[in-house]
Amino acid sequence: MEDREQKRKDSEEENRLKENLSKIKNKFIVLSGKGGVGKTTVAVNLAYGLAMRGMKVGLLDTDLHGPNVAKMLGLEGRQLAGLPDGSIEPMTVKPGLKVVSMAFLLKNSDQPVIWRGPLKMRTIKQFLSDVSWGDLDYLVVDSPPGTGDEPLSVCQLMPDLNGAIIVTTPQEVAILDSRKTVLFARQLNVPVIGIIENMGGFICPHCRHEIDLFGTGGGETSAAELKVPFLGRIPIEPGMVKSGDSGEPFIYSKAQSQTAHVMNEILNKILENSRIAPERVSPCCQGKSCGSSR
């Protein structure tokens, strides 16, 4: 009897998941090979930029151990609430932008999440199936660095992803990991929309001389070698740190700046590159002709 009841619950959850995802037109996952490259900052600004263009957008923070999306959007300390139909109501930042993060389930920001893989996948599945996302033009999924449980769960639960956006910094150690992330996406049959090089240079506010603190061009070189689009280079911008800490995305608070202009150009390329998703390749052959069906 218990097995039958569990199968019934699993079936109902699968139906909710399919119904929820069917209402979302486009789905992106933002990945990075290592931490500290500004992936969450990029994901938050891209999602907010889409909402600024009048789109209905969802932002899902699947970094369960280090959820920072809430702070970057000024939502720290807020808690998720249930709706009468049993679904979960996402946070609304502005008209058109809905947000869900593990941070909304913690008692305080210092509480650690000490979970193994199965519980992580269960939580991500619940975020996708039980949250009342409604009709969305775009869902942007921010994942933790690396190629572990969380990004794997997202890619498995959303087989119709438009693609992955890879964030790296110019130095060689970050580029090596970004290459692994591209191969991770390909092995899971997820199209790679492109690579963004973050922290690609610093312009001194006093003398206007550009300093390549972490080198430059590594992301573009890596994209060329892997034959994926290079989406653009975001410079180091001190105001980006302040905007993230204050809960106002840079693309909005400094909309007239050169860096915000660069972000919007990157967003244009993402929309252009994902309009017609690249042909999906069977994971068994990874692009080689093996005669298998696709």
Stockholm file with secondary structure:
# STOCKHOLM 1.0

chainA/1-294         MEDREQKRKDSEEENRLKENLSKIKNKFIVLSGKGGVGKTTVAVNLAYGLAMRGMKVGLLDTDLHGPNVAKMLGLEGRQLAGLPDGSIEPMTVKPGLKVVSMAFLLKNSDQPVIWRGPLKMRTIKQFLSDVSWGDLDYLVVDSPPGTGDEPLSVCQLMPDLNGAIIVTTPQEVAILDSRKTVLFARQLNVPVIGIIENMGGFICPHCRHEIDLFGTGGGETSAAELKVPFLGRIPIEPGMVKSGDSGEPFIYSKAQSQTAHVMNEILNKILENSRIAPERVSPCCQGKSCGSSR
#=GR chainA/1-294 SS CHHHHHHHHHHHHHHHHHHHHHTEEEEEEEECSSSSSCHHHHHHHHHHHHHHTTCCEEEEECCSSSCCHHHHTTCTTCCCEECTTSCEECEEEETTEEEEEGGGGSSSTTCCCCCCHHHHHHHHHHHHHTBCCCSEEEEEEECCSSSSHHHHHHHHHCTTCCEEEEEECSSHHHHHHHHHHHHHHHHTTCCEEEEEEEEEEEECTTTCCEECTTCSSHHHHHHHHHTCCEEEEEEECHHHHHHHHHTCCHHHHTTTSHHHHHHHHHHHHHHHHHHSCCCCCCTTTTTSCCCCCC
#=GC SS_cons         CHHHHHHHHHHHHHHHHHHHHHTEEEEEEEECSSSSSCHHHHHHHHHHHHHHTTCCEEEEECCSSSCCHHHHTTCTTCCCEECTTSCEECEEEETTEEEEEGGGGSSSTTCCCCCCHHHHHHHHHHHHHTBCCCSEEEEEEECCSSSSHHHHHHHHHCTTCCEEEEEECSSHHHHHHHHHHHHHHHHTTCCEEEEEEEEEEEECTTTCCEECTTCSSHHHHHHHHHTCCEEEEEEECHHHHHHHHHTCCHHHHTTTSHHHHHHHHHHHHHHHHHHSCCCCCCTTTTTSCCCCCC
//
